[in-house]
Structure formats: C-alpha cells, structure tokens
Amino acid sequence: MRTVLAVGLILAGACLAVPGVSAQTEGADIVGAWRAVEPYFPPTLLVERGADGDLVVYLTDASQARDNPFSEAAVRGDSLLLALDRLSMTFRGRISPDGEQIEGTFTQGDRSVPLTLVPAAADDPTRLWRPQTPLPPLPYASTDVTFASDAGVELSGTLTVPEGAGPFPGVVLLQGSGATDRDAEIEGHRPFLVLADHLARHGVAALRYDKRDGDGPAGGARLDDLTRDAEAALRALRSQPTVDPARVGVVGHSEGGLVAPRAAGASFLVLLAAPATPIGNALAEQTPRLVAATGAPASEVDAARSVMAEVVAAARSDADSADAARRVRAAFAGAGWSGEALDGAVRAHTSRPYRDFVRYDPAPALRAVRVPTLAVVGSADLFTPPDANEPALRDALGSRGTVVVVDGVNHWLQPATTGLPDEIGRTETTVAPAVLDLLTEWITAQATAE
C-alpha cells in the first residue's frame, strides 16, 4: 500500500531532490538512459560517469533533468543496486551479458514488483521531440517584462504581441499548481509558450509569468496571494500601449482555473481543466483514481481511497495542527510509510496553505462570474474528471458559460489514451490542436463582439 500511494504522488508530478553519492563501479558499463518495459514505472533512469570516473544515477523523466540523484548506487560484476532513501525505494537487478537489459526487482516500502530496464534509444518514444515549440524567427514581438504585485513581490514574465499597430486583445495566462515557470514547463513541454505563440499568430497578445516563490498547497502562497498576482498581471497587460484595455481576459489552467474567477478586471475567462467541485473531495478521489488507472487490484484502490479520505478529513477539520498531524501520520503509517518519507508527507498534508486549499469550494466564485467564460474539459482527464466537473461547471456558470468536453485530451491538454502522467513525456504534442483552435476562435469572438 505504501508503494501504491507513493506511485500516486509520483504520477501527480511530485519530485523530491535528494543528495547523491557516486556509484561504486566494479563491473559492466551501463552509462546512458534506461526505461522500464513495465508501464507501471514511468520514470527514466539516467546513468552518467562523473569527473572521478564513478557512476552517478538519477531518477528522472523524458526531460532527463538531473535534480533527483539516487542516494546509493553500485555496480558489481553483472549486478546493479540502487537506493533512494527519501522514497524508501530500491532496485536490485542483473545486467544481461550483452548489456542491453537489466532485469530485477523494484521495492518501495513493503511492496516489490518485477522491473525490466532497457536502453532508452534515440528513436524511443521517451526521447524529447516537441514539434510545437516555436523556433525563431517569430512573426511577433516577444519581450521580457517585470511588474509588481504585493509590496516587495516583483514578478517576471514574457509579453508576446502580434505584428502591427494594434491595439490588440490580450490574455493573462495562469499556470496550474506547483512552482512552475512562465511556460508551465513539464517533461520538456512548454504549453504556455505554445499557447502564447498560437495566440500571437492569430492576433491576441499574451502575458505569462513565473509564479512567486513558495507556491503550492504545501508552500507559502495561497489562493489569495495568487489572485493578487493575477490582478497585478491584468493591470500590467492593460497598461501596454499595443493592448486594448477593454479586451483583456484571463486563461487559467488547473489551479489557475481556480484563481481566474477570483481575479477582478477580466473581460472574459477561459478555464482549462479547472476544478469545479470542492477541493477536498476532488483530492480524496484523485489518488485512488490514478491507482486504478495503473491497473492495480480493487483492494489497493480501496485502500488508497481510505487513506486519502482520512488524510483530507484531518486536513480540513477544525483540529489544531498537532492533532491534524497525528491523524495524518497515523493514516500514512498504516499504509506503510516510515522515516523521512513519512515526515515529509505529514508536513505536506498539514501545512496551513494545504489545509486552506482542501477547504476551498470553487462553486461560489464560479457563480459570481459576470463575464463570458469558456470552460474546457478533457475526456481523459484523471485529475479533474469530466463526469464530476462538466455538470458542476454547467451548473455554476449557467448561461454565462460555454462548457466544452474535448475528446481524448488529458489534464495537460495533450492527446491521450489513459490520462496517466507517464504519457506526458512520451507524447510529442504539447497542446492538442483542437484545444488551440477552440481557444483562439472563442477568444477572437469575444474580442470582436459588440
């Protein structure tokens, strides 16, 4: 059960940096990128040789970021041992004589599964290829800007403006949860760069910006902070001489879709994969839904649901911090968590921003919206699933809203089959063309409406 919940967190995009040590190298040379044959293990293992000649091994993804090294790694003869203490994770495998396969056992907590690693070759689907990422020369202006939000908070972003004299309609782009950059980069994809590029080519300016430090339910920024940042971005965009201040809207993805209806001053809203049901309820079901999508047996799905229901109930209760932490610790410990991983999970799920977040209900803000709103829902979205969010959006927005379900699109607006995050890096498309066309046509229609 410990493994199931941890996999759920990995699938949700959690990445924990740990100090690394050089590998002991006494056997086969396995330098390169390795991927698992089994679909339940989406990460990539990146093996490199350090300046001292020893191997260093990273748990990464298709982007091959080097921010999560294994705390222990050793090659002895044809045997490989890896350990990542923070996640209670180990892998013991045997390297084939030709060096083209490593077959072994992956263990996390009290659960072990077989794992077969093979080289991630140049033509492997995990190799980065992002054909939608724009390359110069660009047929529009792109300028780095800064603007002030709260006292002492300066935000940096990029303004894209179409060719011509203007003034043009414009949008502020708001990312999903996590400390994401202005491009909302994930596994080599830069969806907000792709969206801004598409809008600029169709006569719409866009301002995208880096989120303030400490963002996220477990960090320091809350929805009120993010709302003030969005309103500051709207003011900055409206002040541009090439932008029509009467035709400026907000496009929010996921958590950004929670912020957008709260931000004053927008002429229209676009909500992409935005939650519309109480956040605590959504989070309680998110992990078991992800676990089920991996093919886990019903008993493990039910166990994950039970644990997360208790964690969310404790976090959004009126209990003091100590009592909430005790309940959360008991829930995770009962699922096999221990040590530093358990301590980290307790901190993350009992922080004040997280407790505020799980108590939040988007419906009142959505009902208060008085401007035209487009809500886009992906049929393959496992994080804000259409069966719950589509009717909630229609009910809350009423006649002011246009709700569209795009077939075969995941939470990140990509074409998808399962909706699991392991498809993100393996999919070449950054944003489904159907989504890009829908947004551009709808925004242009709002900008030209009398």
C-alpha positions, 0 to 999 in steps of 0.5 A, spaced: 500 500 500 505 504 501 508 503 494 501 504 491 500 511 494 507 513 493 506 511 485 500 516 486 504 522 488 509 520 483 504 520 477 501 527 480 508 530 478 511 530 485 519 530 485 523 530 491 531 532 490 535 528 494 543 528 495 547 523 491 553 519 492 557 516 486 556 509 484 561 504 486 563 501 479 566 494 479 563 491 473 559 492 466 558 499 463 551 501 463 552 509 462 546 512 458 538 512 459 534 506 461 526 505 461 522 500 464 518 495 459 513 495 465 508 501 464 507 501 471 514 505 472 514 511 468 520 514 470 527 514 466 533 512 469 539 516 467 546 513 468 552 518 467 560 517 469 562 523 473 569 527 473 572 521 478 570 516 473 564 513 478 557 512 476 552 517 478 544 515 477 538 519 477 531 518 477 528 522 472 523 523 466 523 524 458 526 531 460 532 527 463 533 533 468 538 531 473 535 534 480 533 527 483 540 523 484 539 516 487 542 516 494 546 509 493 548 506 487 553 500 485 555 496 480 558 489 481 560 484 476 553 483 472 549 486 478 546 493 479 543 496 486 540 502 487 537 506 493 533 512 494 532 513 501 527 519 501 522 514 497 524 508 501 525 505 494 530 500 491 532 496 485 536 490 485 537 487 478 542 483 473 545 486 467 544 481 461 551 479 458 550 483 452 548 489 456 542 491 453 537 489 459 537 489 466 532 485 469 530 485 477 526 487 482 523 494 484 521 495 492 518 501 495 516 500 502 513 493 503 511 492 496 516 489 490 514 488 483 518 485 477 522 491 473 525 490 466 530 496 464 532 497 457 536 502 453 532 508 452 534 509 444 534 515 440 528 513 436 524 511 443 518 514 444 521 517 451 526 521 447 524 529 447 521 531 440 516 537 441 514 539 434 510 545 437 515 549 440 516 555 436 523 556 433 525 563 431 524 567 427 517 569 430 512 573 426 511 577 433 514 581 438 516 577 444 519 581 450 521 580 457 517 584 462 517 585 470 511 588 474 509 588 481 504 585 485 504 585 493 509 590 496 516 587 495 513 581 490 516 583 483 514 578 478 517 576 471 514 574 465 514 574 457 509 579 453 508 576 446 504 581 441 502 580 434 505 584 428 502 591 427 499 597 430 494 594 434 491 595 439 490 588 440 486 583 445 490 580 450 490 574 455 493 573 462 495 566 462 495 562 469 499 556 470 496 550 474 499 548 481 506 547 483 512 552 482 512 552 475 515 557 470 512 562 465 511 556 460 508 551 465 514 547 463 513 539 464 517 533 461 520 538 456 513 541 454 512 548 454 504 549 453 504 556 455 509 558 450 505 554 445 499 557 447 502 564 447 505 563 440 498 560 437 495 566 440 500 571 437 499 568 430 492 569 430 492 576 433 491 576 441 497 578 445 499 574 451 502 575 458 505 569 462 509 569 468 513 565 473 509 564 479 512 567 486 516 563 490 513 558 495 507 556 491 503 550 492 498 547 497 504 545 501 508 552 500 507 559 502 502 562 497 495 561 497 489 562 493 489 569 495 496 571 494 495 568 487 489 572 485 493 578 487 498 576 482 493 575 477 490 582 478 497 585 478 498 581 471 491 584 468 493 591 470 500 590 467 497 587 460 492 593 460 497 598 461 501 596 454 500 601 449 499 595 443 493 592 448 486 594 448 484 595 455 477 593 454 479 586 451 483 583 456 481 576 459 484 571 463 486 563 461 487 559 467 489 552 467 488 547 473 489 551 479 489 557 475 482 555 473 481 556 480 484 563 481 481 566 474 474 567 477 477 570 483 481 575 479 477 582 478 478 586 471 477 580 466 473 581 460 472 574 459 475 567 462 477 561 459 478 555 464 482 549 462 481 543 466 479 547 472 476 544 478 469 545 479 467 541 485 470 542 492 477 541 493 477 536 498 473 531 495 476 532 488 483 530 492 480 524 496 478 521 489 484 523 485 489 518 488 485 512 488 483 514 481 490 514 478 491 507 482 486 504 478 488 507 472 495 503 473 491 497 473 492 495 480 487 490 484 480 493 487 483 492 494 489 497 493 484 502 490 480 501 496 485 502 500 488 508 497 481 511 497 481 510 505 487 513 506 486 519 502 479 520 505 482 520 512 488 524 510 483 530 507 478 529 513 484 531 518 486 536 513 480 540 513 477 539 520 477 544 525 483 540 529 489 544 531 495 542 527 498 537 532 492 533 532 491 534 524 498 531 524 497 525 528 491 523 524 495 524 518 501 520 520 497 515 523 493 514 516 500 514 512 503 509 517 498 504 516 499 504 509 506 503 510 510 509 510 516 510 515 522 515 516 523 521 512 518 519 507 513 519 512 515 526 515 515 529 509 508 527 507 505 529 514 508 536 513 505 536 506 498 534 508 498 539 514 501 545 512 496 551 513 496 553 505 494 545 504 489 545 509 486 552 506 486 549 499 482 542 501 477 547 504 476 551 498 469 550 494 470 553 487 462 553 486 461 560 489 466 564 485 464 560 479 457 563 480 459 570 481 462 570 474 459 576 470 463 575 464 463 570 458 467 564 460 469 558 456 470 552 460 474 546 457 474 539 459 478 533 457 475 526 456 481 523 459 482 527 464 484 523 471 485 529 475 479 533 474 474 528 471 469 530 466 463 526 469 464 530 476 466 537 473 462 538 466 455 538 470 458 542 476 461 547 471 454 547 467 451 548 473 455 554 476 456 558 470 449 557 467 448 561 461 454 565 462 458 559 460 460 555 454 462 548 457 466 544 452 468 536 453 474 535 448 475 528 446 481 524 448 485 530 451 488 529 458 489 534 464 495 537 460 491 538 454 495 533 450 492 527 446 491 521 450 489 514 451 489 513 459 490 520 462 496 517 466 502 522 467 507 517 464 504 519 457 506 526 458 513 525 456 512 520 451 507 524 447 510 529 442 504 534 442 504 539 447 497 542 446 492 538 442 490 542 436 483 542 437 484 545 444 488 551 440 483 552 435 477 552 440 481 557 444 483 562 439 476 562 435 472 563 442 477 568 444 477 572 437 469 572 438 469 575 444 474 580 442 470 582 436 463 582 439 459 588 440 
